[in-house]
Amino acid sequence: MSSYLLQLPEELIQEVRQLAAASQIPLEQWLIAAITQQLEVERSLSRLRQASQVADYERFDQILARVPDIEPMLGDEL
């Protein structure tokens, strides 16, 4: 594992300490989880951007046009 000195604003580190304590996990573990979660978000966004570059929107519109225009079932409304 590598080390990295991280300087954070005092108010930010205080809030992070409180969140880690509330989760009953060490600060370092909380930070690793938060960074890992953000990396997954960025990876997902990257995959979505790549998929959007090759998407066949004309075909999508054709498929969507086949969906009947009816009222949603009870509980499925927006």
Buried (B, 14 or more C-beta within 10 A) or exposed (E): EEEEEEEEEEEEBEEBEEEBEEEEBEEEEBBEEEEEEEEEEEEEEEEEEEEEEEEEEEEEEEEEEEEEEEEEEEEEEE
